Amino acid sequence: MPYKLLKTLLLLLIIQCSVSCNTQGGPRTDDPPNFGKVGIVYTDTSAPEFKRMIYQLDTFYQRQVAMGFNGSVLVGYKGKVLYERYFGVSQKESGARWNPETESQLASTSKTLTSGAILLLKDKGLLQFDDYVTQYLPTFPYPEITIRMLLNHRSGLPDYIKFAGKPVGKTFLNNDDVVNLFATKKPKLTFTPNTKFHYCNSNFALLASIVESATGMKFRYFMKRFVFEPIGMNHTFIIDPEEERVCTASFCYNYKWQLEPEMHLDGVAGDKGVYSCVRDLYRWDQILYTGKLIKLSTLQEAYKPYSFETPGVKNYGLGWRMLNYPDGSKVVFHNGWWHGNNTCFYRFIQSNFTIIVLGNRFNKNIYRQPQHIYNIVMGQSAFSEEEEEE
């Protein structure tokens, strides 16, 4: 049996055994791991105080829609949905409306899921945060860069999006092309690794390739089988632009509903490329509180700040942006922006309060919505600085 195939089968068995073993029959190698799908439960909002809150949120979103917002929003508290709404169209030509099953590009919010894959593999002993990237990508020309430096954006790598040209003989670049791009071009690092923070999409595209190397599985398959399906994220997938799939269109911000065209970078995943819906993202949010998918001790490493060269509350963990306040409170979040898609995913982990906003018509106002939502629901401000995705 070829070594690569043997490695894949052994790793499949290791992951499935550790995730889906039961007390009755041991590992199930014929089914996806299943530790209990995350259901969607709703808060009873019939009391007067909830009705006032819903009215205020509806009034706020009437203004947002008037200013061009087109998308979905979900607000959750302690595992229950407080507020969920869908506005506008997902496909202009067909007239399809946003609904609970509308699958929208998460853009850079995809990075939280890529990080989750790395954290899961770390928990299963298939890699370590301080392993060198070259252990998994032998042609990678920077021997001093570690997986942790990719996760916390301290690698010094230049952003492939800024120099990756259109491929010859095909329409889209993929993750193998990004690995080869660094191996052949060997672009100069922007700074000495681990000396400062610089947000860079290359880091998470390479992390997706590391998942493939460590498991012997394609990133798309691994995420579906070991993350999306077990959680019950049935409307979440990594896009393959070569395949036909109905999901949200991406619109420029103008009154003509001009479509954002596809481009050669749309085949690269890890830094972007995940399509999902607000309910599935809430499932992802809630599973992280349980320790069933990723150990809570490992998540604590992901939620730690790693960059202190610049003072202030803003920082970055392992795949998560964060706001760290002097009183010890923390907001863990990630925004996204790709083509006409804007996303917000805010997690107030100390109170299990979550705000998710997805839009498919370019609108920077989306990034200001979480602050207003928090003010309405919690009756106070939790943000001293606003955050936008570059």
N, C-alpha and C positions, 0 to 999 in steps of 0.2 A: 504494500500500500504506500503511495507517495507520502513523503514526510509532511507536506503542507496539509494534505487531506486528513492525515492522522492527527495532526495538531489541532485542526478545526474541530474534529469530533471529540477529542479529549476536552478542549475548552468548553464546548457546548455542554458536555456532561458535567463539568465542574460548576459552571454558572447555574445550570438548571437544578443540580443537586442542592446547591447552597441557597437558591431562591425558592424552589418549589418542592422540597422534600416535605412529606407529611408523615405522621406517626404510624400510619397504617401500612404504607407500601414503599417507602423510600423514594428515590428520584423518579420522576416521570419524564422520560426522554422523548416521548411521542407527542407531547402537548407543550404549548407555550407555558412558561412559569405562571402560576396563578395563586396569588396570596390574598385574594379578595379585591375585586374591582372597587374603585372609589365611586360611590353613588352621589347623586346630587340631591340634597335635602334643602327645603325652603323654610325660612323663618315665617312664623305666623305674624303677619303685619297688619292685623285687624285692629289692634289697639290704637287709640287716638295719637299717641306719640309717634308711632310708626307711620300712620297716615300723613301726619305733618311732614315727616322726613321724606316720604315718597313724593309728596306734592312738591317739596323744595327741589328734589332731584329731577323730577319731570320738568319743572319750570326752568331749571338750569340747562337741561338738555334741549329744551325748545330753543333757547338762545344759541346753543352750540350748533344745532342743525341749521338755524338761520345764518350762522357764520360759516357754513359749508361742511359741518361734520357729517360723515357717512360711514356708519359702522355699528359696532356693538359694545356693550359695557356690562360688566358683572361686578357686584360688590358682595363680598362674603365676610362673615364674622363667626368665628368659632365653629367652622365646618358647615355653616348654613348660609344659603344665598339670601341676602337682604334685598337686592335690587338687580334686575336683569332687563335690558332693553335692546332693541334692534331698530336701526334707523337707515332708511334709504335703500338703494339697490346694490346688489353684488355683481350683476351683469346688466349693463345698460341695454344691449340689443334685445335680450330676451325679456327684460323687465323683471328678472328674478330679484326678490327682496332679500335683505339680510334676515336670517332666521337662526335658530339654535344649531343647525347643522352646516351653516356656511363656513367653509374652510378658507382661511385667509393667511397670507404670508406673514410670518412673525418677524421677519427681518432679524435684527440683532438680538431680539429676545430668544431666538433659537440658541444662543450661546448658553443659556441656563440649562438647556437639555443636553447639549454637547458636554458641558461640565459634569452633568449628572452621569453620563456614560463613563467618563473618566473616573469619577468618584466610585461608581459601582465596581469598575474593574480593579480599583485600588483595594476596595473592601474584600474582593475575592482573591487577592494576592497575585493578580495578573500583571500589575505594574505598581510602581511607587512614584510619588510626586517628584522626588528628587532624582529619578532616573534621567539619564541624558537622552535627548531626542534621538541621537544616533543609534541607540540600542534598538530602536523600532524603525527608524528610517535611515538605513546605512549610508545613503548618498547625501544626507543633509550636511552641508558644509560648515556648520558652526558647532564644534564639539563641546563648547562650554554651556550651551543652552539646555535647560532642563524642562521637564513637563510642567513643573510648578511655574516657571517663568512664562510659559505659554498661557497658563490658566490666569495668571494675575497681570498679564500685559507688561512684563518687565524684561522681555527677551531682547529688545532692541531691533527686532526685525522690521524691515520696511513693509508697507502694505502692498500686497500683490495686486490689489484692485487698481493701484495707481500706475503699474507698469506691465501688467499682463496683457499682451496683444491678442488680437483675434487668432484663433487656431487655424492652421492650414488643413484643408480637407475635411473639416467638420464644423458644425455650427457653434458648439458649446465647449468650453473648457470643463474639466472635471478635477477632482482632488488629486488624482495621479499627475495631472498636468501641472498643478501647483507645486507638488513635490519636485517634479522634474525641472520646473522653472528655477527653483532655488538651487538645485544641484548643478545646473548648467550655467546659469547666469551669475551665481554667487554674488548677489548684490551686497553692497557695503552696508554693515549694520549702522543704524542711526545713532546708537550709543553703546557703551560697554554693557553687556548683559547684567541685569539685576542692580543697576545703579539708579534707575528711575522708572516711572510709569509712563507708558505711551500706548493708548488704545490702538489696536492694530488687528484687522481682520485676518491677517496671515496666521496669527496664533491659533485661532479656532478652526480654520481650514486644516491646518496641520494636525490638530488634536483629533479631528475626524479620521485622518489617515493613520494616526497612532492606534485608534480603536480598531481599525481594520487589521493593522499589523499584529496587535496583541491577541486578537481573537480569531484571525483567519476568515472573518466574515466581512461582507460589504457593510459599510456604515448604515446604509438605508435598512438593510435586513436586520442588523443587530438592534437598532432602535425600535423597529416594529416589534420584534419578537421578545425583547427583554425589557423594554420600557413602555411603549405605547399600549400593546395588547394586554399585558398584565394589569396595568392601571385601569384599563377600560377607556383609553383615549381612542375611540373608534373613528373619530374624524380628524385624526392627526397623522401626518405622513411627511416624508422628505421628498420634495418634488424631483422628478426626473423630467426635465424639459423636453426630452425626446419622446415622452409618452403623452398621449392625449388624456387630459383629466379636466373635469369641470370644477373650477374653484373660483374664487373672487377675481374679477378683473382689477387692474391697477390703474388708477386715473390720476392725471395731472390736476392741479388745482386751478381750474378755470371753468367758465360757464358752458363750455362746449363738450364737457365730459370726454376730453381727449385721452385716449389710452396711452399708458406708458409702454413703449415697445420692449420686447424681450431683448436681451443682449448676451454676449458670449460668456459673461461671468455667471449667468444664472444656473449653470450646471455644477457649480462648486457649493458644497454644503459644509455645515459645521459652524461657520460664522453667520449663516443665514440659511434659507432653504426649507425650513420647517413650516408647514401649513397646519393650522389648527383652528379651534373655535374657543370662545370664552369658557364654556363648560369644561372642555378638556383641559384647558390651562388651569382651571380651578382644581381639577382632579390632580394635576401635577403638583400644584401648590399644597394640597392637603396630604398627599402621600409623604411629603417631606417631613411632616410632623410626627409620623408614626415610627420611623426607623425600620420599616419593613423592606423598603427598597434600598436605601442608603443608611448606613449607621449614623446615629445622631452625633457621635463623636467626630465622624468624618465631615459631616455638615458643619460642625463648629469650626473646623479648619477652613471650610469654604466661606464662612461668614466673617472671618477675621480680616481686618485691614492689613495690607501688605506694603503700602507706599506712604512714606512720611516726609518726602522731600519738600512738599508744598503744604503749608498749614491750612487748616480748615476742616469742615465736617465731611467733605467728600472723600471717598476712598474706593478701593476695589479689592474684592476678595478673590476667590477661585471661581470665576464665571459669574460673579454678581457685583453690581455697583452697590454702594451703600452710603448712607448718611449717618455718621456717628456723632451723637450729641453729648455735651459735657455731663448731663444727668444720667448717662448710661443708656438712654433710649437709642434705638437703631431702626432705620428703614433699609430693608434689603430689596433691591429692585433691578430691573433692566428695561431700558427703552429700546426701540428699534426704528429703523428708517431704511427702506429699500424700495426704489422706484416710487410709486405713489402710496405705499403702505407705511403707516405710522402705528407703533404699538407702545403700550405702557403696561408694565407688570410690577405692581408695588405690593410688598409684603411687610407688614408690621408684625414681625415674628413674636414679639413679646405678648401681643394680644390676639394673635391669630386673626388679623384683619387684613383683607386682600382687596385690591382694586385692579381690575383688568380692563383695558380699553384697546380695541382693535379698529383700525380704519383703513379703507382702501382708496381714499381720495386725499391726496397730499394735503396736510393741514397741521401746522406746527402748534396750533392751539390744543391739540390732543395732549401735549406734554404738560400743559397747565391744568388739565382736568383733575388729576389725582388730588392735588392740593385742595381744590374746591369741594370735591367729593368728601374728603376727610373732614373738612370744616363743617359740612352739612351734617354728616353722620355722627361725628364724635363731638361736635360743638367746640372744636378748638383747632388751632393750626399745628401741624407737625413738620412744617418745612420752613427752614430759614433761607434756603437757596433753591431756585428752580433748576431743573436738570433737563437738558435736551440731548438727544442722540446726534452725534456728528454725522 
